[in-house]
């Protein structure tokens, strides 16, 4: 049975040896003409070039991973409802959860695809370096001469095939390997923390799954940090470069296309609002429609009614009666003027005064 799995693993890894060695030798041809084919700089830059090619080829899987992670985040409230409803029956809860993922087209395993695909490449590069260092023989398209150059190539005085564990007191190996182990661990921690702090909405940061993710922020870097003492310097260079690529790629996605409701989305809204303000454009609403930035004109306020001042009786006599219907008190309306009054009435005669009228005792 063990032999069967060995032959199966060899059958799977053999094409990867050809693929990895082909990309590695392509970059070695480029940098070998500059630094020399046996120099450590040429082989180290070839490993970095190999990493960039592999990560660029994994961009479609990374996009799929981002979509899967966002769908999982948006489905967290529904998953919580299922947990409350079927928490007593784990089998039924699993069926209903998988049905929810299927109906929404979400694959929870897609979030691990880039890491799963990278692992065989990581193992293939590890075996290429290990066999070149121990046996001086190549695999795939790597010849024995090139494998020996690869094994003997030094970067800052440390062979690329050496590990921190096999340094045997060599300070160059210990310092370079230690720096790369710390860089690999720290970049992995920053990538995980960046995803949880800025790339996830608040609803996805609650519940048991979110707690597990928060724990993994610390667990994964520690595991890789401990394992890193057994990795050759060339493999550490590959893994550190891959982590830097992941961190930069994730930073770009969170900044320009963040998940709805996340801290990255809020920061993007503020940046877009400031940018539109600098350009003099009106702000937009959540649906992306422009809003009217002009301030609403307030209607004119009606004049305040002045309350009449209180007057004493003597003051009211002096001022006279108040006008009725906005007409002076001494002015009569047309209806009050007698129409049949004969002409020559003393009151109508100019200059007539009541004192000039004859008294009752005087004769006319």
Secondary structure as UniProt FT lines:
FT   HELIX           2..35
FT   TURN            37..38
FT   HELIX           40..57
FT   HELIX           59..74
FT   HELIX           76..86
FT   TURN            87..88
FT   HELIX           90..103
FT   TURN            104..105
FT   HELIX           108..112
FT   HELIX           113..134
FT   TURN            140..141
FT   HELIX           144..152
FT   STRAND          154..155
FT   TURN            156..157
FT   STRAND          158..159
FT   TURN            160..161
FT   TURN            165..166
FT   TURN            168..169
FT   HELIX           171..198
FT   HELIX           202..205
FT   HELIX           208..227
FT   HELIX           228..230
FT   HELIX           233..256
FT   TURN            260..261
FT   HELIX           263..279
FT   TURN            286..287
FT   HELIX           313..319
FT   TURN            325..326
FT   TURN            329..330
FT   HELIX           334..336
FT   TURN            343..344
FT   HELIX           346..348
FT   TURN            350..351
FT   HELIX           354..356
FT   TURN            360..361
//
